[in-house]
Structures are given as C-alpha cells and as structure tokens.
Amino acid sequence: MKLLYFDCCSGISGDMTLGALIDLGIDHKRFLEEMDKLNLEGLKFEFSTVYKNGIGCTDVNVILEDEEPSHEHNHEPHHEHGHEKHHEHRNLFDIEKIIDSSSLSERVKSLSKAMFNRLARAEAKVHRTTMENIHFHEVGALDSIADIIGTAVCIDILNPDRIMSSPLHDGTGFITCRHGIIPVPVPATMEIMTQASIPFHTIEVENELITPTGATIIATLAEAFGNVPAMSVIQVGYGSGKREMEIPGILRVVLGECNI
C-alpha cells in the first residue's frame, strides 16, 4: 500500500505542509487549476526553492492581489508575531460557504471542512465559547484558507492509502499574539493535540514550532503516530517554514510502499 509519512522533526505549520507536499512532485499547474475552483479573487501562489542548513526545500507563498509576498511571519499568520495583515475576519459558516460553493471535489470539500471544524472546536474550548462565535482572525484570512484547502487538494492528488506521522516536537517560551503574551505550545495547539491524543514533546528551542493550523492538519490526516515503518521510499519532499532558527525549520514528508 502507498504510505504518506510526516516527519515533524521541526514542528508543523500550514505553509510547511503545503510546501512539503508540493515538493513530492505535484504538478504546479494541476495544483493551481484545482485552487482556482475556490473562485477567490486575487489569490495567487509563488513557488520557490529555499535552503535550510543546506537542505533544499519548497517554499510556498500565498500572494494576495496588490500585495507583495511576505517572508516576515513564521508559518501561517495565526497568532501574529509582530507582522500585522489587514484581512477580513471569517467565522466557520463563512469558510464552509466558500468551500461548499466551490467546484472542488467532494473529497477535498469534506477534508477541508473537517480541518476547519477541528480548529474551531479547539478555539472554542480555549476561549470558553461556542464554535459559532469563533472568528478565525488570521486563520480565516485567504492565505491560511489556502494552506488548509491546498493541503486537502494535495492529499486528493497524491491519494495515499494510509497517512502516518512522527510524534510532534514543539519549542518552549512565549510568543506575542493579538491577545498578548501566551505560552508555547500555544493554547489552541495544545487543545488540538489533547483532543486528538497526539504524542508530543518540547525541545530546547525558544520558538513556536507547531502552529494551530499545522496541528489541525496532522490531527485530521494521520491515522497513527510513531516511527517510520519498514517501507520502500518512492519520493521525499521538504517544506520550508518562514523563520530562521538554530534548527532547520523544515517539514519532511516521505511517500513510499509498505505492507502495514
């Protein structure tokens, strides 16, 4: 069977995931044709190769019309790190309406909505409110919608029989978001990992390595967490994060054949 394995050695975020999956060899034209089915005006993608400690990775930038591509934020812009973007805030209903009104496949729609529902459920728990009252702020912005739905498109194209992941690694310390200074792992990420029973541990890096969107993606996709099983590797992909750290900010995905 065809296995897709996520090696989250440096955490996981939306743009890291999208870059790593694209790096497996997904045709850019086919990907863009699928994303056009969202019918979102002014949404464009820029693909480039960047190097993290000498490792070549695919970097995906989501470009909004009349804006320059930004390399200042870490991962996708959930919990802003000093970089403010002026996007419309959306709730779960708004996002589901965008997805349902698109001409994407039913599989992509279902997977995308499952991810957003998981994220809304975690945010509602953290903020002690209901899912209907959650506004996604930066996560509802077009660039992060593109990360989540783009990931669903890539999974649909790759069509693996099974998806697994390593245990997750996060950093330590604190980050600054619109609510003030909060601890790492950030509360929404911690809640997602708790609800999905995801094994994780922290490493001595004072940075956020797992974003809520990244945690949402892997919690939704992975059937199991553990070491790489015996497999014949077909392709390896590397996706880049945006922040420069003492460790390479990369996500490695491995596509292979195995018997489990």
Buried (B, 14 or more C-beta within 10 A) or exposed (E): EBBBBBBBBBBBBBBBBBBBBBBBEBEEEEBBEBBEBBEBEEBBBEBEEBEBEEEEBBBBBBBBEEEEEBEEBBBBBBBBBEEEBEBEEBBBEBBBEBBEEBEBBEEBBEBBBBBBBBBBBBBBBBEEEEBEEBBBBBBBBBBBBBBBBBBBBBBBBBEBEBBBBBEBBBBBEEBEBEEEEBEBBBBBBBBBBEBBEBEBEBBEBEBBBBBBBBBBBBBBBBEEBEEBBEBEEEEBBBBBBBBEBEBBBBBBBBBBEBEE
